Amino acid sequence: MALKLSVLSSFSADGIESAARYLAPSRHCVELYAFMQTDLRLLSRHIPIVRSHLKSSNEEPTMHSILGRLNDVPENQIRSLAHEISELFGDCRIIGIATYLPEISAPEKKNMVAWQDAQRGLIFIVRLAKALNAIGHNHLRTVELVAGSITAGLFFEHSFPQTLYSFKQKQAQCIDQLITRLEDVATIASDGKVINLAVECEPGPLFVLNDFWAARALCNAAEFGSHAIRRVLGLNIDIPHWAFLGDEKMQKCSTVFNDPMISRRIVHAHISDHSSGHNSDNVPGWCHDIEEFRPWIRQLRQLPITQQGEVRPRFSGFISCEMEACKSELLLSEAIKQCDALI
């Protein structure tokens, strides 16, 4: 299978309009990052409730709180927004949407508003994906999301030096909770033209999906979930997260792709390079030998993009170059060039 390259628009910290100005002339495929705080004005041009909140608040509302109010906005407003986004990117094909709503895993009792806002925000973004799909971006079949943290709270010990501790939720409980909270999102995503939900793994002791076994547990839970969950829920393979971060580097490439529980739920992929920590995205080959990426690319090429009945999601066929908040156009250009050569 021919793997295709896309560019994640989060390279610009100034939001969608700024990213579009750079990408539109290039005609690259685009994975849209939705949304940054700087995108509030774009939303306000099409959605009156956003405009109203911007006018009535003494302080600018957070994007998270705004997204939590948009799950049931009228379809014509979403179509209007989709048309402007499409026009901004010109001849670029939008192939997916990336999100960052880690509050989806916030503790039930303490932060009900936070996780419900995240859930509603994801519903809005799935509806936007369907609207973009309907106006010609017919390769758009993925919304990427993070699984959030197992942290339930923080406290300081009154000592010197001062020590910070965290209350933690049980990981298995967080995975079950994530499945439950994604149920309404999956129901809309699976209705009509299917939009897959690609959950990203993030190595680290406080993340919900922080290793191979947690990812496997999510996939196993999806196998026994509702029809909608079985149909759309899968994984986003961020290559450096799996290959280079974490004490055990998640797992070897062959282990990941030879495990059917994992491999049949891989629906999308990201690529960049990291050193020992997830401090910033780098050009592939700058921190690790370029040969270390090739087994992952080979395995992604072998994933089927044809429909697997109505039971599981399918792979998007794309891998997105991720250079979040990139320092310069030259660096971004080099990353895209290196990714192109790899795939």
ZADRENMI-208439 format. One record per residue (C-alpha): z, y negated, x negated; residue number from 1. Coordinates in pm, 1 decimal, always signed. Layout:
REC          z          y          x   resi
REC          Z          Y          X    NUM
...
//
This chain:
REC          z          y          x   resi
REC       +0.0       +0.0       +0.0      1
REC      -79.0     -349.9     -125.5      2
REC     +246.1     -545.9     -157.0      3
REC     +195.3     -917.6      -87.6      4
REC     +381.4    -1214.1     -232.6      5
REC     +542.6    -1488.7      -26.5      6
REC     +752.2    -1788.5     -132.8      7
REC    +1093.6    -1861.1      +16.9      8
REC    +1107.7    -2227.8     +116.9      9
REC    +1471.5    -2266.0       +4.6     10
REC    +1338.8    -2373.7     -337.8     11
REC    +1362.9    -2725.1     -194.3     12
REC    +1715.8    -2848.6     -117.8     13
REC    +1555.2    -3123.5      +92.6     14
REC    +1452.7    -2886.0     +370.3     15
REC    +1140.0    -2765.3     +544.6     16
REC     +931.6    -3083.0     +533.2     17
REC     +979.7    -3118.0     +157.6     18
REC     +896.7    -2751.0      +95.7     19
REC     +585.5    -2780.5     +311.9     20
REC     +453.4    -3076.6     +111.3     21
REC     +457.8    -2859.4     -199.8     22
REC     +334.6    -2532.9      -46.7     23
REC      +70.7    -2649.1     +204.7     24
REC     -198.4    -2721.2      -60.2     25
REC     -131.2    -2385.8     -231.3     26
REC     -195.0    -2171.4      +78.7     27
REC      +79.9    -1930.1      -29.0     28
REC     +243.4    -1707.4     +228.7     29
REC     +580.9    -1855.4     +321.6     30
REC     +920.4    -1722.4     +419.7     31
REC    +1079.2    -2012.4     +604.1     32
REC    +1441.9    -2096.3     +527.7     33
REC    +1598.3    -2199.8     +859.1     34
REC    +1781.2    -2428.6     +840.1     35
REC    +1935.3    -2674.5     +594.2     36
REC    +2144.1    -2975.2     +691.4     37
REC    +1844.8    -3191.9     +600.3     38
REC    +1642.8    -3025.6     +879.2     39
REC    +1849.0    -3185.4    +1158.3     40
REC    +1594.8    -3466.5    +1201.5     41
REC    +1311.0    -3216.5    +1235.2     42
REC    +1502.5    -3030.8    +1507.5     43
REC    +1595.3    -3355.0    +1684.4     44
REC    +1228.4    -3448.7    +1735.3     45
REC    +1182.9    -3148.0    +1965.9     46
REC    +1523.6    -3055.2    +2104.0     47
REC    +1703.9    -3325.4    +2306.6     48
REC    +2047.3    -3167.1    +2266.8     49
REC    +2021.1    -3211.1    +1888.6     50
REC    +1912.5    -3570.8    +1933.1     51
REC    +2206.3    -3629.9    +2165.2     52
REC    +2459.0    -3488.8    +1918.4     53
REC    +2319.3    -3696.9    +1634.0     54
REC    +2351.3    -4015.3    +1841.3     55
REC    +2696.3    -3946.5    +1986.6     56
REC    +2878.7    -3821.1    +1675.3     57
REC    +3055.3    -4056.6    +1437.6     58
REC    +2988.8    -3802.6    +1165.2     59
REC    +2671.6    -3600.3    +1132.9     60
REC    +2731.9    -3256.1    +1293.4     61
REC    +2690.6    -2950.7    +1075.0     62
REC    +2376.5    -2742.7    +1108.7     63
REC    +2595.4    -2440.6    +1186.6     64
REC    +2756.8    -2610.4    +1485.9     65
REC    +2418.3    -2734.9    +1611.4     66
REC    +2258.3    -2389.9    +1588.1     67
REC    +2544.0    -2253.4    +1796.2     68
REC    +2422.8    -2469.0    +2088.0     69
REC    +2054.0    -2374.7    +2075.4     70
REC    +2039.2    -2010.6    +2185.5     71
REC    +1929.7    -2093.4    +2540.7     72
REC    +1722.6    -2412.1    +2493.4     73
REC    +1401.7    -2414.4    +2702.3     74
REC    +1104.8    -2224.4    +2565.1     75
REC     +880.0    -2532.0    +2561.3     76
REC    +1114.4    -2705.0    +2314.4     77
REC    +1103.1    -2407.1    +2079.1     78
REC     +722.4    -2394.2    +2107.9     79
REC     +702.6    -2764.7    +2025.3     80
REC     +916.5    -2713.3    +1712.5     81
REC     +708.7    -2410.2    +1613.2     82
REC     +386.6    -2611.8    +1640.5     83
REC     +517.5    -2887.1    +1410.4     84
REC     +644.1    -2637.2    +1152.8     85
REC     +307.0    -2461.4    +1161.0     86
REC     +121.5    -2792.1    +1117.2     87
REC     +348.1    -2891.6     +826.0     88
REC     +251.0    -2578.5     +632.6     89
REC     -121.0    -2613.8     +703.0     90
REC     -313.4    -2299.5     +608.7     91
REC       -3.7    -2118.0     +478.5     92
REC      +92.6    -1806.8     +672.2     93
REC     +459.3    -1794.0     +772.4     94
REC     +561.5    -1429.5     +732.6     95
REC     +936.6    -1437.7     +784.8     96
REC    +1245.2    -1652.2     +834.1     97
REC    +1552.4    -1644.5     +609.4     98
REC    +1893.0    -1756.9     +734.5     99
REC    +2243.8    -1814.7     +604.3    100
REC    +2505.4    -1766.8     +876.0    101
REC    +2785.5    -1571.2     +704.4    102
REC    +3026.3    -1668.4     +984.9    103
REC    +2880.4    -1374.2    +1179.1    104
REC    +3160.0    -1169.1    +1015.1    105
REC    +3444.2    -1415.7    +1075.7    106
REC    +3766.4    -1254.3    +1206.2    107
REC    +3767.7    -1204.7    +1582.2    108
REC    +4081.3    -1390.5    +1683.3    109
REC    +4098.1    -1672.1    +1429.0    110
REC    +3733.4    -1775.6    +1424.5    111
REC    +3575.7    -1675.2    +1754.8    112
REC    +3382.2    -2003.8    +1777.6    113
REC    +3248.5    -1957.2    +1422.6    114
REC    +3103.5    -1608.9    +1475.3    115
REC    +2972.9    -1693.5    +1821.5    116
REC    +2792.6    -1999.5    +1681.0    117
REC    +2637.7    -1775.9    +1414.3    118
REC    +2530.5    -1522.6    +1676.2    119
REC    +2375.3    -1793.6    +1897.6    120
REC    +2206.4    -1947.5    +1594.6    121
REC    +2043.8    -1614.0    +1511.3    122
REC    +1923.7    -1579.7    +1871.0    123
REC    +1759.9    -1923.8    +1847.0    124
REC    +1595.1    -1834.5    +1516.0    125
REC    +1460.7    -1505.5    +1655.1    126
REC    +1314.0    -1700.9    +1946.8    127
REC    +1157.3    -1945.2    +1698.5    128
REC    +1009.4    -1649.8    +1504.6    129
REC     +849.5    -1520.9    +1824.8    130
REC     +712.1    -1867.4    +1903.2    131
REC     +556.7    -1894.6    +1555.6    132
REC     +418.2    -1544.9    +1594.4    133
REC     +256.4    -1641.3    +1923.6    134
REC      +66.8    -1937.2    +1771.7    135
REC     -103.3    -1741.2    +1496.6    136
REC     +158.5    -1639.5    +1240.6    137
REC     +115.5    -1278.5    +1340.0    138
REC     +251.4    -1138.1    +1012.2    139
REC     +589.9    -1286.5    +1097.8    140
REC     +805.4     -990.7    +1190.7    141
REC    +1128.8    -1040.9     +992.3    142
REC    +1441.2    -1253.9    +1017.5    143
REC    +1662.5    -1209.4     +710.8    144
REC    +2039.2    -1258.5     +737.1    145
REC    +2356.9    -1213.0     +536.4    146
REC    +2641.8     -985.7     +645.6    147
REC    +2917.5    -1230.5     +547.8    148
REC    +3258.9    -1167.3     +397.0    149
REC    +3551.4     -933.6     +458.0    150
REC    +3787.8    -1226.1     +389.6    151
REC    +4018.7    -1295.1     +683.4    152
REC    +4208.3    -1587.8     +530.6    153
REC    +4342.3    -1744.0     +210.2    154
REC    +4685.6    -1845.3      +88.0    155
REC    +4836.2    -1996.6     -226.7    156
REC    +5138.5    -1855.8     -401.7    157
REC    +5381.7    -2131.4     -496.4    158
REC    +5396.3    -2052.8     -864.4    159
REC    +5264.4    -2189.0    -1189.0    160
REC    +4982.7    -2144.6    -1252.1    161
REC    +4904.7    -2145.0     -881.1    162
REC    +4745.8    -1820.0     -757.8    163
REC    +4503.0    -1788.0     -468.1    164
REC    +4513.4    -1471.3     -256.6    165
REC    +4292.4    -1353.1      +26.0    166
REC    +4365.3    -1150.5     +338.0    167
REC    +4092.6     -889.0     +374.6    168
REC    +3948.3     -709.6     +674.6    169
REC    +3861.3     -341.8     +636.2    170
REC    +3501.1     -297.1     +528.4    171
REC    +3422.6      -20.1     +780.2    172
REC    +3564.6     -235.1    +1058.1    173
REC    +3346.6     -529.2     +944.3    174
REC    +3032.6     -313.8     +950.9    175
REC    +3106.5     -192.0    +1304.9    176
REC    +3187.2     -550.1    +1406.5    177
REC    +2858.6     -673.7    +1257.9    178
REC    +2661.6     -416.2    +1458.4    179
REC    +2840.7     -521.7    +1777.4    180
REC    +2779.0     -892.5    +1717.7    181
REC    +2412.1     -836.2    +1641.9    182
REC    +2361.0     -647.5    +1969.2    183
REC    +2255.3     -954.6    +2171.9    184
REC    +2034.2    -1073.2    +1884.5    185
REC    +1870.0     -730.4    +1857.3    186
REC    +1808.2     -715.8    +2232.9    187
REC    +1597.1    -1032.7    +2216.0    188
REC    +1436.6     -931.7    +1884.1    189
REC    +1322.8     -595.9    +2026.4    190
REC    +1179.5     -737.5    +2348.8    191
REC     +799.8     -777.9    +2345.4    192
REC     +662.4     -856.0    +1999.8    193
REC     +928.8     -704.2    +1774.5    194
REC    +1111.6     -913.7    +1513.8    195
REC    +1309.8     -705.9    +1263.4    196
REC    +1655.0     -807.9    +1139.0    197
REC    +1682.5     -762.0     +761.0    198
REC    +2044.2     -767.8     +637.9    199
REC    +2091.4     -859.4     +272.2    200
REC    +2330.7     -683.8      +33.9    201
REC    +2542.8     -904.9     -191.6    202
REC    +2742.3     -740.0     -472.6    203
REC    +3100.0     -862.5     -498.8    204
REC    +3442.9     -744.3     -381.3    205
REC    +3463.0     -980.9      -82.0    206
REC    +3121.9     -916.6      +77.7    207
REC    +3069.7     -686.1     +375.3    208
REC    +2757.3     -518.5     +233.0    209
REC    +2851.5     -513.8     -133.8    210
REC    +2731.1     -175.7     -257.2    211
REC    +2504.2     +120.7     -190.6    212
REC    +2760.7     +299.2      +24.9    213
REC    +2825.3       -1.5     +247.4    214
REC    +2450.5      -43.5     +298.3    215
REC    +2424.4     +326.1     +378.6    216
REC    +2708.2     +297.4     +628.9    217
REC    +2526.2      +12.2     +804.4    218
REC    +2205.1     +217.3     +821.9    219
REC    +2395.6     +517.4     +954.2    220
REC    +2561.7     +301.4    +1221.4    221
REC    +2219.5     +166.3    +1318.7    222
REC    +2089.0     +522.7    +1363.6    223
REC    +2354.5     +582.3    +1629.5    224
REC    +2344.7     +233.7    +1781.8    225
REC    +2176.4     +110.3    +2096.7    226
REC    +1799.9     +132.0    +2140.2    227
REC    +1764.7     -233.2    +2032.8    228
REC    +1977.5     -187.7    +1718.6    229
REC    +1793.6     +132.9    +1621.5    230
REC    +1462.9      -42.3    +1677.3    231
REC    +1510.2     -360.7    +1469.7    232
REC    +1807.0     -344.8    +1228.5    233
REC    +1729.8     -282.3     +862.5    234
REC    +1785.3     -400.2     +507.0    235
REC    +1648.5     -674.7     +287.9    236
REC    +1619.9     -546.7      -68.8    237
REC    +1693.8     -840.2     -298.2    238
REC    +1591.9     -674.7     -624.9    239
REC    +1830.4     -857.1     -865.0    240
REC    +2124.1     -802.9     -626.2    241
REC    +2061.9     -427.5     -633.6    242
REC    +1940.7     -388.3     -992.3    243
REC    +2139.5     -636.2    -1200.6    244
REC    +2457.1     -752.8    -1023.8    245
REC    +2778.1     -567.1     -953.3    246
REC    +2979.1     -339.1    -1180.9    247
REC    +2761.2      -38.5    -1104.5    248
REC    +2434.7     -228.0    -1045.1    249
REC    +2451.0      -99.8     -683.2    250
REC    +2256.0     +219.8     -764.1    251
REC    +1952.0     +326.4     -961.1    252
REC    +1618.4     +248.9     -799.8    253
REC    +1536.1     +617.4     -751.3    254
REC    +1869.1     +678.7     -576.1    255
REC    +1801.8     +399.5     -328.3    256
REC    +1448.6     +498.8     -236.2    257
REC    +1510.9     +875.0     -237.9    258
REC    +1786.0     +838.0      +21.5    259
REC    +1612.2     +850.0     +362.1    260
REC    +1905.1     +681.4     +536.5    261
REC    +1840.0     +373.2     +320.2    262
REC    +1465.5     +385.6     +254.8    263
REC    +1355.0     +417.7     +617.0    264
REC    +1542.7      +98.7     +705.8    265
REC    +1409.1     -125.7     +428.8    266
REC    +1221.0     -398.0     +614.8    267
REC    +1179.9     -680.1     +360.9    268
REC    +1241.1     -774.7       -4.3    269
REC    +1324.8    -1072.2     -229.5    270
REC    +1269.3    -1113.9     -601.6    271
REC    +1411.1    -1340.5     -873.5    272
REC    +1623.6    -1284.2    -1183.4    273
REC    +2000.4    -1320.7    -1236.0    274
REC    +2221.4    -1298.2    -1540.8    275
REC    +2565.7    -1140.0    -1495.1    276
REC    +2654.3    -1339.0    -1183.7    277
REC    +2478.7    -1481.6     -879.1    278
REC    +2501.9    -1840.5    -1003.8    279
REC    +2135.6    -1932.4     -965.7    280
REC    +1790.3    -1779.0     -924.6    281
REC    +1577.0    -1749.7    -1235.4    282
REC    +1217.4    -1663.5    -1319.8    283
REC    +1174.0    -1282.8    -1332.4    284
REC    +1183.3    -1179.7    -1697.0    285
REC    +1408.3    -1462.8    -1814.1    286
REC    +1736.5    -1267.5    -1794.3    287
REC    +1610.9     -908.0    -1783.6    288
REC    +1308.7     -735.4    -1928.2    289
REC    +1015.1     -750.5    -1689.6    290
REC     +985.1     -370.1    -1712.7    291
REC    +1316.6     -337.8    -1526.4    292
REC    +1150.1     -481.1    -1215.0    293
REC     +852.1     -247.1    -1209.4    294
REC    +1020.4      +66.0    -1059.3    295
REC    +1141.4     -142.0     -763.1    296
REC     +794.7     -288.5     -706.4    297
REC     +636.7      +59.3     -725.5    298
REC     +879.1     +198.9     -469.1    299
REC     +833.1      -95.1     -230.8    300
REC     +455.8      -39.5     -244.5    301
REC     +506.3     +313.7     -116.6    302
REC     +698.2     +213.9     +197.2    303
REC     +497.6     +256.5     +518.3    304
REC     +413.0      -58.6     +711.8    305
REC     +273.1     +136.5    +1006.4    306
REC     +493.5     +167.6    +1314.0    307
REC     +748.5     +449.6    +1292.2    308
REC     +740.7     +527.1    +1663.1    309
REC     +987.7     +319.5    +1856.6    310
REC    +1292.3     +439.7    +1669.4    311
REC    +1312.4     +232.1    +1351.6    312
REC    +1184.1      -96.6    +1208.9    313
REC     +894.7     -107.8     +966.6    314
REC     +856.2     -270.8     +625.4    315
REC     +703.8     -618.9     +634.6    316
REC     +467.2     -554.7     +342.0    317
REC     +588.7     -875.0     +172.9    318
REC     +824.8     -961.7     -110.8    319
REC     +945.7    -1322.2     -132.7    320
REC     +991.3    -1515.8     -454.3    321
REC    +1335.1    -1675.2     -417.8    322
REC    +1418.1    -1978.9     -635.0    323
REC    +1691.9    -2141.1     -429.8    324
REC    +1740.5    -2516.4     -499.2    325
REC    +1492.8    -2492.5     -787.1    326
REC    +1535.6    -2753.9    -1061.4    327
REC    +1167.9    -2835.7    -1106.0    328
REC     +818.1    -2767.7     -975.1    329
REC     +728.2    -2632.2    -1319.5    330
REC    +1001.9    -2367.9    -1295.2    331
REC     +894.2    -2271.4     -943.3    332
REC     +532.3    -2247.6    -1051.9    333
REC     +629.1    -2018.5    -1340.2    334
REC     +832.6    -1794.9    -1107.3    335
REC     +543.7    -1760.7     -861.7    336
REC     +303.8    -1686.2    -1146.5    337
REC     +534.3    -1416.3    -1286.9    338
REC     +588.7    -1257.8     -945.4    339
REC     +213.5    -1256.8     -880.8    340
REC     +155.6    -1073.1    -1208.7    341
REC     +426.2     -818.9    -1123.5    342
REC     +295.3     -716.8     -784.3    343
//
